[in-house]
């Protein structure tokens, strides 16, 4: 059936349905170009030869690495309406060295289901989970450099609330520190603590500034919190380290901790953060909290 023989109402509906798909293709094209341009040839084992007019890899080099046709990949980067298989998307994701968040973004823009989704950070292994549980009444959590809480033990809920009841995107300490939450409510010296968190987030983001998940979190925080926006505009930077934190838990009293970050890999990234009591009172109060069970989400 030609377009001229389709009823006007049907043509309007078809055009409306096509608009989001076209916008998504253009976004996919821009995303692929940005990922390609950030990769140096030597990162993927290619020689650096000749003069390059654009940064990063050439389209034909990505096609070679992904074992797909150059014309096909060029059309994909041009936002053309072509069929894309999940196998080819997987190959492109590997060629462009996409992390788990970027990979998920790629498949979402392509309107395809990822055949190998990564639902959990690889650093949260069964061994790490066992370690979390072994800390008993001492709060402990696995936190990445973006401040996402990837895993935690039951004692940690006394400080941060029932994280399992929250959407994954809200299980972020920066988000909880700058928006209403149990974590913000019980954190003593909250203003000072927030300044330090923003400074460490800015420092870490220098290595991730082009990644969608980092940009999305930054945009979300700036929109949600004028206090975060003000702290962000001060351009303070700070490296992660150990220190002291205090929490005032209703019905329990003041909890004072030394917190220690144990890196889970050879590079700065995810770390196991353990809160050890600084005094006998804190230790006893933690034990009483454990007997009472986990608090409700807040």
Secondary structure, 3 states (H helix, E strand, C coil): CCHHHCCHHHHHHHHHHHHHHHHHHHHHHHHHHHHHHCCCHHHHCCCCCCCCCCCCCCHHHHHHHHCCCHHHHHHHHCCCCCCCCHHHHHHHHHHCCCCHHHHHHHHHHHCCCCCCCCCCCCCCCHHHHHHHHHCCCCCEEEECCCCEEEEECHHHHHHHCCHHHCCHHHCEHHHHHHCCCHHHHHECCHHHHHHHHHHHHHHHHCCCCCCHHHHHHHHHHHHHCHHHHHHHHCCCCCCCCCEEEEEEECCCEEEEEEEEEEECCCCCCCEEEEEEECCHHHHHHHHHHHHHCCCCCC
